[in-house]
Amino acid sequence: MQEGIVEGLLKLGLTEYEAKAYATLVGMGEATAREVHELCGVPRTRIYDILRDLGSKGFVEFVQGSPTYYRAVEPDRVMERLRDELVSCIDRSTSELLSLNLEAHSCSPVWCVRSEWGINNRIRDFLGKVERELIVFCRSPDLLTEHRAEMKKVAGLRIKVDRKEKFEGLGFEVQEMKEDAERFFKDYIIDGTSNSIDALMIADDRSSIVVGTMGCERLAVIIRLPVVAMLQKAVWESLV
């Protein structure tokens, strides 16, 4: 059995045994519990419970008899139902979360974000709120490519990079920082852990976002402190 099939079913909420039994039934078309057990490797002591649970979840149908025969509900029908249920759940949860009106604590001016999705989502949000000026230091052409559309909408965009040739053909006008300015952004080691800064963005002299790597983990730090943004901008201005 292909591991990818089982992994996909696990993400849909099935247990490993349920995923193996369902995938086996899809391939066999119709089978007894014993035949499913022998082919997919689910323990004999568990196979009846597993098939019953699959039936309760709408993945399996059966014909009562001696022996009882089972068959898988067509995958396209199952996936369509799960998709509808998921969309409905997302819509309901979104509505309920947005309607919450709890007493809020004061918002911290510094936040950390992990995961590529989380970082890219926060950068898009950050760029979408720029009103007059965005200044950027960047060492990663991929980051500019990923957020090209949002950056192109900013009128006061200024970009400095470590090596100009890396950014050719991206459609941005960039400046290369002077050689001795690399000390501000070179990779460094703290307590044996390698760290690096890939990008710094400063918006309207009031907020900034730093994207980098700490050890093997990608990390973004969002800072909403004007005094910090002003100091970061002063460093940025000194790069050329």
Backbone bond lengths (Angstrom), bond angles and torsions (degrees), N, CA, C in turn:
res aa  C-N    CA-C-N  psi(-1)  N-CA   C-N-CA  omega(-1)  CA-C   N-CA-C  phi
1 M - - - 1.456 - - 1.529 109.81 -
2 Q 1.322 117.31 136.70 1.450 120.92 -179.12 1.523 110.58 -68.90
3 E 1.342 115.36 130.05 1.462 119.88 -178.33 1.517 111.89 -63.59
4 G 1.329 117.16 -32.13 1.458 120.40 -179.18 1.515 112.68 -61.89
5 I 1.340 116.87 -33.77 1.459 120.46 179.31 1.515 109.81 -65.64
6 V 1.314 116.40 -46.91 1.470 120.67 -179.82 1.524 110.18 -63.89
7 E 1.332 117.60 -43.58 1.461 120.72 -179.86 1.521 111.19 -61.00
8 G 1.336 116.54 -39.74 1.462 119.85 178.47 1.515 112.04 -64.68
9 L 1.316 116.77 -41.11 1.463 120.67 179.40 1.522 111.61 -69.13
10 L 1.329 116.76 -32.66 1.470 119.67 176.02 1.521 110.34 -60.91
11 K 1.332 117.04 -38.45 1.455 120.91 179.95 1.519 112.22 -69.43
12 L 1.322 116.53 -18.38 1.461 120.87 177.92 1.522 112.28 -89.27
13 G 1.333 116.92 1.41 1.457 119.84 174.72 1.512 115.77 106.54
14 L 1.329 118.06 -0.20 1.457 119.98 177.62 1.519 110.12 -82.20
15 T 1.333 115.85 153.46 1.454 120.07 171.74 1.527 108.31 -78.17
16 E 1.315 117.20 170.24 1.467 119.92 179.97 1.523 110.77 -61.78
17 Y 1.333 117.64 -43.84 1.467 120.32 179.83 1.531 110.70 -64.88
18 E 1.330 117.32 -41.00 1.465 120.08 178.88 1.523 110.79 -63.86
19 A 1.332 116.63 -41.38 1.460 120.83 180.00 1.520 110.95 -62.90
20 K 1.329 116.88 -43.94 1.464 120.64 -179.89 1.528 111.28 -65.63
21 A 1.318 116.76 -42.36 1.465 120.42 -178.98 1.520 111.18 -66.56
22 Y 1.328 117.28 -43.06 1.464 120.26 -179.45 1.524 110.74 -65.85
23 A 1.335 117.06 -46.52 1.461 120.15 179.70 1.529 110.67 -60.66
24 T 1.319 116.83 -38.55 1.464 120.65 178.35 1.519 111.07 -63.66
25 L 1.322 117.02 -43.77 1.460 120.44 179.12 1.525 112.04 -65.76
26 V 1.336 116.79 -35.63 1.465 119.00 176.35 1.525 109.67 -60.14
27 G 1.333 116.13 -42.31 1.454 120.23 -179.63 1.514 113.41 -71.64
28 M 1.350 117.47 -35.00 1.467 120.91 -176.54 1.516 112.49 -84.69
29 G 1.302 116.44 -28.36 1.461 120.04 -178.32 1.513 111.84 89.82
30 E 1.336 117.09 -55.98 1.469 122.01 -179.63 1.525 107.51 -154.93
31 A 1.341 116.91 136.50 1.463 118.99 -176.20 1.515 110.29 -163.15
32 T 1.315 115.50 161.98 1.463 121.18 173.55 1.533 108.50 -84.22
33 A 1.321 114.90 167.25 1.461 119.34 178.32 1.528 110.45 -60.60
34 R 1.326 116.34 -38.84 1.458 120.10 -179.48 1.522 110.81 -63.21
35 E 1.328 117.02 -42.62 1.465 120.29 -179.50 1.534 111.37 -65.43
36 V 1.324 115.46 -38.63 1.462 119.24 177.73 1.526 109.71 -64.32
37 H 1.328 116.34 -46.07 1.457 121.75 178.89 1.527 111.46 -56.96
38 E 1.317 117.47 -45.13 1.461 121.16 -176.46 1.519 112.28 -67.96
39 L 1.328 116.49 -31.84 1.456 119.26 -175.33 1.528 113.17 -88.35
40 C 1.335 118.22 -36.01 1.465 119.67 -173.62 1.529 113.37 -100.54
41 G 1.334 117.68 -13.80 1.447 119.63 176.16 1.511 115.70 86.95
42 V 1.328 118.03 5.24 1.461 119.88 174.32 1.529 107.91 -68.11
43 P 1.336 119.37 132.34 1.465 121.22 -177.06 1.530 112.40 -54.07
44 R 1.311 114.97 142.09 1.471 120.38 -178.22 1.528 111.53 -58.59
45 T 1.342 116.07 -34.20 1.461 119.95 -178.66 1.527 112.57 -70.99
46 R 1.346 116.81 -13.78 1.458 120.16 -177.32 1.518 113.76 -110.22
47 I 1.331 117.46 -17.23 1.455 119.91 -167.28 1.526 113.00 -61.58
48 Y 1.335 118.74 -37.84 1.468 120.15 -179.21 1.526 110.93 -67.13
49 D 1.323 116.81 -42.02 1.467 120.19 177.64 1.527 110.89 -64.32
50 I 1.326 116.13 -39.58 1.461 120.33 -179.26 1.528 110.58 -64.42
51 L 1.314 117.05 -45.37 1.465 120.50 179.87 1.528 111.47 -66.42
52 R 1.335 116.20 -35.71 1.466 119.20 177.14 1.532 110.82 -65.24
53 D 1.336 115.77 -41.87 1.466 119.52 178.60 1.527 111.55 -65.36
54 L 1.329 116.65 -38.37 1.464 120.13 176.94 1.520 111.07 -63.59
55 G 1.326 115.58 -36.60 1.454 119.58 176.26 1.519 111.45 -64.44
56 S 1.336 116.88 -40.85 1.466 120.94 179.39 1.525 111.23 -65.22
57 K 1.324 116.75 -31.02 1.465 121.25 -178.88 1.525 112.68 -87.17
58 G 1.334 117.10 -2.14 1.453 120.25 177.46 1.506 116.00 84.46
59 F 1.332 116.74 17.98 1.460 120.75 179.80 1.529 112.61 -95.95
60 V 1.331 117.08 -21.44 1.461 121.31 -171.56 1.529 110.41 -136.21
61 E 1.323 115.65 142.61 1.461 122.89 172.01 1.524 108.33 -115.92
62 F 1.336 117.37 160.38 1.471 119.28 -179.55 1.521 110.97 -144.27
63 V 1.294 114.51 158.02 1.461 123.05 174.18 1.518 107.07 -116.35
64 Q 1.319 116.80 113.59 1.458 120.89 -176.57 1.523 110.21 -66.48
65 G 1.309 116.38 135.02 1.463 120.05 179.22 1.509 109.51 178.47
66 S 1.313 115.29 -164.72 1.452 119.79 179.07 1.533 108.09 -132.34
67 P 1.324 118.89 93.77 1.466 126.19 4.27 1.526 112.45 -84.31
68 T 1.329 116.15 166.39 1.463 122.59 174.82 1.526 109.23 -78.52
69 Y 1.322 115.09 135.47 1.465 120.19 177.52 1.528 110.10 -105.07
70 Y 1.331 114.32 143.68 1.460 120.50 -179.02 1.523 109.12 -121.65
71 R 1.317 114.55 151.41 1.464 119.28 172.64 1.527 108.81 -145.54
72 A 1.323 115.82 152.05 1.460 121.22 -177.69 1.526 110.32 -82.12
73 V 1.314 116.26 137.75 1.460 120.30 168.97 1.527 107.00 -66.25
74 E 1.328 116.30 140.01 1.464 120.86 -174.74 1.531 110.60 -52.29
75 P 1.346 117.70 132.06 1.470 121.33 -177.34 1.518 114.06 -54.95
76 D 1.349 118.06 -39.30 1.466 118.55 -178.57 1.525 111.69 -64.75
77 R 1.343 116.65 -35.84 1.467 120.00 177.52 1.519 110.71 -69.04
78 V 1.326 115.95 -41.34 1.466 119.91 179.07 1.527 110.40 -62.89
79 M 1.330 117.10 -46.96 1.454 120.49 -176.54 1.523 111.82 -67.35
80 E 1.325 117.35 -35.98 1.459 120.00 177.31 1.527 110.84 -63.49
81 R 1.340 116.44 -41.84 1.461 119.83 178.43 1.528 110.90 -64.85
82 L 1.339 116.47 -44.61 1.458 119.83 179.58 1.527 111.77 -63.20
83 R 1.328 116.16 -38.27 1.460 120.11 178.53 1.527 110.60 -63.23
84 D 1.329 115.97 -45.23 1.467 119.87 179.35 1.526 111.02 -62.65
85 E 1.331 116.55 -42.17 1.465 120.26 179.88 1.520 111.09 -65.30
86 L 1.344 116.55 -39.47 1.456 120.65 -179.61 1.525 111.33 -66.63
87 V 1.330 116.39 -45.28 1.462 120.42 179.09 1.523 110.41 -61.50
88 S 1.333 116.34 -42.96 1.460 120.61 178.62 1.525 110.88 -62.32
89 C 1.330 116.41 -41.90 1.458 121.19 179.45 1.526 111.18 -65.08
90 I 1.341 116.54 -41.96 1.462 120.96 178.88 1.526 110.32 -62.64
91 D 1.334 116.46 -46.80 1.462 120.33 -179.56 1.525 111.26 -60.96
92 R 1.323 116.00 -44.78 1.469 119.93 -178.68 1.526 110.98 -65.64
93 S 1.323 116.56 -44.99 1.463 120.23 -179.00 1.528 111.69 -65.03
94 T 1.346 115.97 -40.23 1.465 119.68 178.39 1.517 110.63 -61.11
95 S 1.336 116.05 -46.24 1.463 120.47 -179.93 1.524 111.48 -61.92
96 E 1.339 116.52 -43.70 1.461 120.04 -178.46 1.529 111.79 -68.24
97 L 1.335 116.73 -38.68 1.465 119.86 179.54 1.532 111.25 -67.14
98 L 1.337 116.46 -40.78 1.454 119.79 -179.69 1.524 112.52 -68.75
99 S 1.334 116.37 -22.48 1.461 119.98 -178.95 1.523 112.72 -85.96
100 L 1.352 116.85 -7.66 1.456 119.40 179.53 1.530 109.85 -65.86
101 N 1.295 115.43 138.63 1.466 120.78 179.92 1.518 108.74 -136.87
102 L 1.322 115.17 65.98 1.455 120.86 -178.65 1.519 110.14 -88.18
103 E 1.304 116.34 157.70 1.456 120.42 176.92 1.526 108.98 -66.98
104 A 1.301 116.39 118.60 1.465 120.73 -172.88 1.521 111.16 -92.27
105 H 1.332 114.96 143.63 1.454 120.00 171.99 1.521 109.08 -80.04
106 S 1.302 117.67 164.45 1.455 120.44 177.10 1.534 109.23 -62.23
107 C 1.316 115.16 142.23 1.463 120.64 -174.22 1.526 110.52 -81.10
108 S 1.317 117.21 130.01 1.450 121.16 178.12 1.526 109.77 -68.45
109 P 1.340 118.14 140.57 1.467 120.50 -179.54 1.528 113.64 -80.43
110 V 1.322 117.93 -7.52 1.468 121.05 -178.38 1.527 109.52 -127.71
111 W 1.329 115.09 127.11 1.468 120.71 179.56 1.516 109.87 -133.37
112 C 1.349 115.79 147.13 1.468 122.11 175.59 1.520 109.34 -113.53
113 V 1.322 115.45 140.95 1.468 121.24 179.88 1.520 108.77 -128.81
114 R 1.324 116.51 134.12 1.456 122.20 176.16 1.533 109.66 -117.22
115 S 1.326 116.10 165.83 1.470 126.30 -179.36 1.524 109.76 82.41
116 E 1.312 116.02 141.26 1.461 121.44 -178.00 1.517 111.35 -60.16
117 W 1.353 116.24 -42.28 1.464 119.06 179.74 1.518 110.64 -62.10
118 G 1.336 116.49 -46.40 1.447 120.56 -178.85 1.519 112.12 -62.58
119 I 1.337 116.71 -42.30 1.457 120.84 -179.98 1.523 111.00 -64.72
120 N 1.335 117.85 -48.22 1.462 120.56 -179.70 1.520 111.58 -63.92
121 N 1.323 116.68 -37.32 1.461 120.47 178.81 1.525 110.39 -64.83
122 R 1.335 117.01 -42.10 1.461 120.55 -179.78 1.527 111.49 -69.79
123 I 1.335 117.82 -35.81 1.464 120.19 176.92 1.529 110.15 -63.93
124 R 1.325 117.24 -43.12 1.472 120.19 178.89 1.533 110.76 -61.20
125 D 1.317 115.83 -42.10 1.461 119.92 177.72 1.530 110.24 -63.02
126 F 1.316 116.56 -42.80 1.462 122.50 179.43 1.531 110.67 -61.27
127 L 1.322 116.89 -48.07 1.462 121.06 -178.52 1.521 111.89 -66.32
128 G 1.333 116.30 -33.44 1.455 120.23 -179.00 1.521 113.73 -68.55
129 K 1.332 117.34 -14.26 1.462 121.16 -178.09 1.527 113.19 -103.80
130 V 1.328 116.91 1.88 1.468 119.64 178.43 1.527 109.06 -68.94
131 E 1.322 116.44 131.11 1.465 120.38 -177.21 1.526 113.20 -102.71
132 R 1.339 117.71 -41.88 1.464 118.44 -173.72 1.525 114.40 -134.38
133 E 1.332 118.30 -30.90 1.468 118.98 -174.86 1.518 111.31 -148.18
134 L 1.310 115.74 135.93 1.462 122.50 173.55 1.519 107.30 -132.05
135 I 1.316 116.21 120.86 1.459 119.51 174.48 1.525 107.90 -114.82
136 V 1.312 114.57 140.43 1.463 120.86 -170.13 1.520 110.04 -133.86
137 F 1.321 116.04 136.35 1.458 121.23 162.81 1.522 106.31 -113.53
138 C 1.324 116.79 133.11 1.464 118.59 -174.62 1.525 111.04 -143.46
139 R 1.336 114.67 138.92 1.471 121.51 173.75 1.523 111.02 -112.47
140 S 1.339 116.68 -4.28 1.469 120.85 -173.53 1.520 111.41 -119.19
141 P 1.337 118.98 107.36 1.467 120.69 175.84 1.528 112.25 -58.68
142 D 1.328 117.25 -32.10 1.469 120.38 -179.41 1.518 111.44 -61.16
143 L 1.323 116.99 -35.71 1.460 119.82 -179.15 1.523 111.02 -66.69
144 L 1.331 116.95 -41.95 1.460 119.41 177.38 1.521 111.17 -65.85
145 T 1.318 116.68 -38.61 1.459 120.30 178.43 1.529 111.11 -63.89
146 E 1.323 116.63 -43.31 1.466 121.82 -179.08 1.523 111.67 -60.45
147 H 1.330 116.64 -35.93 1.465 120.42 -173.90 1.528 112.35 -115.25
148 R 1.328 115.30 26.46 1.464 120.81 -179.07 1.536 111.72 -56.03
149 A 1.332 117.15 -48.11 1.470 120.67 -174.67 1.521 111.59 -61.12
150 E 1.334 117.06 -44.73 1.464 119.89 -179.08 1.523 111.20 -67.53
151 M 1.333 117.63 -40.15 1.465 120.97 -177.79 1.532 111.64 -68.44
152 K 1.338 116.78 -35.54 1.456 120.39 -178.55 1.531 111.92 -64.65
153 K 1.332 116.82 -20.84 1.466 120.72 179.73 1.525 112.80 -80.05
154 V 1.323 117.49 -12.60 1.458 121.79 -177.23 1.529 109.54 -86.93
155 A 1.345 116.27 123.42 1.465 119.94 -177.07 1.528 111.26 -70.80
156 G 1.313 117.42 -47.48 1.457 120.82 -176.32 1.509 112.49 -92.73
157 L 1.332 116.88 61.75 1.463 121.63 -177.28 1.519 110.19 -97.12
158 R 1.334 116.04 126.45 1.467 121.86 174.88 1.529 108.13 -132.70
159 I 1.327 115.73 130.97 1.460 120.98 -174.34 1.521 110.34 -127.29
160 K 1.320 115.56 132.34 1.456 121.85 171.17 1.522 108.53 -119.98
161 V 1.323 115.98 143.20 1.459 121.33 -175.39 1.520 109.96 -131.99
162 D 1.321 115.86 164.61 1.461 119.59 -179.79 1.524 111.77 -77.86
163 R 1.353 116.88 -40.55 1.461 121.57 -179.95 1.533 108.59 -136.61
164 K 1.314 116.50 112.09 1.458 121.67 -172.46 1.522 112.65 -60.78
165 E 1.343 116.87 -35.79 1.471 119.38 -175.61 1.529 112.37 -64.61
166 K 1.327 117.83 -24.54 1.474 120.39 179.60 1.524 111.86 -67.57
167 F 1.342 117.42 -20.75 1.455 121.53 -170.90 1.532 112.35 -109.35
168 E 1.317 116.61 9.65 1.458 119.94 178.79 1.524 110.30 -67.03
169 G 1.317 115.90 141.16 1.455 121.18 177.35 1.511 114.69 84.44
170 L 1.330 118.58 2.67 1.461 120.72 -179.88 1.523 113.19 -89.26
171 G 1.340 116.09 -10.63 1.457 119.29 178.23 1.518 114.34 86.26
172 F 1.338 117.17 14.41 1.458 121.16 177.97 1.528 109.80 -112.85
173 E 1.327 116.10 144.58 1.451 120.92 171.15 1.519 107.25 -87.62
174 V 1.313 117.06 118.12 1.457 120.64 -175.56 1.522 110.90 -126.14
175 Q 1.336 115.09 154.97 1.459 122.56 173.38 1.525 108.43 -112.50
176 E 1.320 115.34 144.70 1.465 119.58 177.32 1.524 109.74 -95.33
177 M 1.321 115.95 132.40 1.460 119.14 -178.91 1.526 109.61 -72.01
178 K 1.322 114.94 154.04 1.458 118.91 179.92 1.518 110.90 -69.02
179 E 1.299 115.92 154.91 1.460 121.77 -170.21 1.521 113.11 -58.61
180 D 1.318 118.64 -43.13 1.455 119.36 -176.27 1.530 113.21 -75.64
181 A 1.348 116.73 -4.71 1.463 119.86 178.26 1.525 112.17 -81.65
182 E 1.325 116.84 -8.28 1.465 119.76 -178.20 1.530 112.44 -61.76
183 R 1.324 116.66 -20.35 1.466 118.90 -177.84 1.524 111.66 -62.44
184 F 1.328 116.65 -24.46 1.459 119.30 -179.71 1.525 112.14 -73.56
185 F 1.323 118.05 -25.83 1.461 120.87 -170.93 1.525 114.26 -127.17
186 K 1.308 118.00 5.99 1.460 119.17 179.85 1.527 110.08 -69.30
187 D 1.336 115.22 156.42 1.460 119.86 177.56 1.525 109.56 -62.13
188 Y 1.325 116.30 145.98 1.447 120.49 -177.86 1.519 109.52 -141.00
189 I 1.330 115.74 161.73 1.465 121.65 -177.64 1.523 109.44 -120.47
190 I 1.343 115.34 128.52 1.461 122.02 176.76 1.521 107.97 -126.17
191 D 1.328 115.97 123.28 1.471 121.40 -179.56 1.532 111.62 52.53
192 G 1.317 116.59 38.93 1.453 121.18 177.43 1.503 115.26 80.61
193 T 1.340 117.84 1.17 1.459 121.97 -178.84 1.520 110.40 -106.43
194 S 1.332 116.51 128.22 1.456 121.66 179.98 1.529 110.34 -77.68
195 N 1.317 116.57 134.69 1.457 122.34 179.95 1.522 109.45 -131.76
196 S 1.326 116.18 150.49 1.460 120.03 178.32 1.519 109.89 -150.23
197 I 1.323 115.52 154.18 1.462 122.21 175.62 1.524 107.67 -110.28
198 D 1.330 116.37 122.87 1.460 121.13 179.30 1.519 112.02 -92.96
199 A 1.335 116.48 -32.80 1.458 119.10 -176.49 1.517 111.03 -158.66
200 L 1.321 114.60 150.51 1.460 122.93 172.67 1.518 107.05 -134.04
201 M 1.331 116.68 128.29 1.460 121.36 177.10 1.519 108.71 -124.91
202 I 1.328 116.37 134.06 1.455 121.92 179.99 1.531 108.33 -125.10
203 A 1.313 116.42 124.83 1.462 121.51 -175.51 1.522 111.15 -112.90
204 D 1.323 115.91 121.05 1.468 122.62 169.67 1.526 113.83 56.18
205 D 1.323 117.90 28.35 1.472 122.43 178.81 1.531 113.49 59.16
206 R 1.330 117.06 23.68 1.468 117.47 -176.60 1.516 114.22 -134.12
207 S 1.310 118.71 -20.70 1.461 120.60 -179.54 1.517 109.72 -148.74
208 S 1.324 115.11 159.37 1.464 119.11 -178.40 1.515 110.02 -150.29
209 I 1.327 114.25 163.19 1.461 120.83 175.56 1.524 107.83 -139.03
210 V 1.315 115.97 130.33 1.456 122.68 178.90 1.523 107.85 -112.97
211 V 1.320 116.59 129.07 1.460 121.65 -179.58 1.518 108.50 -118.00
212 G 1.323 116.38 130.26 1.453 119.07 -179.26 1.504 112.74 -163.24
213 T 1.319 114.84 -164.06 1.457 121.62 -178.75 1.518 108.97 -129.62
214 M 1.323 115.36 132.38 1.458 121.68 176.49 1.518 107.19 -118.64
215 G 1.317 116.67 107.30 1.456 119.45 -171.79 1.513 108.42 68.33
216 C 1.319 116.64 -120.34 1.465 121.53 177.47 1.525 111.51 -106.03
217 E 1.329 117.16 11.48 1.462 120.50 -172.96 1.513 111.44 -111.26
218 R 1.345 116.40 129.77 1.452 122.02 174.49 1.518 109.21 -75.35
219 L 1.319 116.30 142.89 1.452 120.30 -174.34 1.519 109.65 -150.58
220 A 1.334 116.77 140.70 1.455 121.87 172.19 1.522 108.08 -123.61
221 V 1.323 116.25 137.32 1.466 121.78 178.36 1.528 107.48 -118.31
222 I 1.330 115.97 120.60 1.455 122.14 178.84 1.520 107.97 -101.46
223 I 1.335 116.69 127.02 1.462 122.14 -176.55 1.527 108.81 -123.93
224 R 1.310 116.51 120.44 1.470 121.24 178.46 1.531 109.38 -111.58
225 L 1.305 114.94 63.13 1.461 122.12 177.86 1.527 107.96 -130.58
226 P 1.317 119.70 109.69 1.470 121.28 -177.94 1.515 113.90 -54.51
227 V 1.343 117.97 -37.28 1.456 119.24 -178.81 1.529 111.08 -64.48
228 V 1.343 116.90 -37.28 1.468 120.76 177.33 1.525 110.00 -68.69
229 A 1.326 116.43 -42.13 1.463 120.45 179.17 1.529 110.71 -61.11
230 M 1.324 116.78 -39.36 1.465 120.10 179.17 1.526 111.52 -66.44
231 L 1.342 116.96 -40.68 1.466 120.07 177.72 1.526 110.94 -65.96
232 Q 1.331 116.56 -41.35 1.463 120.28 178.03 1.530 110.40 -62.88
233 K 1.318 115.99 -39.38 1.464 119.41 179.48 1.525 110.73 -65.69
234 A 1.325 116.89 -37.23 1.462 120.08 178.11 1.525 110.89 -61.81
235 V 1.333 116.37 -40.93 1.466 120.24 175.89 1.522 109.72 -64.37
236 W 1.317 116.17 -44.81 1.472 120.91 179.36 1.524 111.56 -58.18
237 E 1.345 116.81 -42.97 1.475 121.04 -179.47 1.524 111.36 -63.32
238 S 1.334 116.77 -27.07 1.471 119.97 -177.13 1.522 113.41 -83.55
239 L 1.327 116.95 -1.09 1.465 119.23 -173.64 1.520 113.91 -74.26
240 V 1.337 118.19 -20.86 1.471 119.84 178.79 1.518 109.99 -130.42
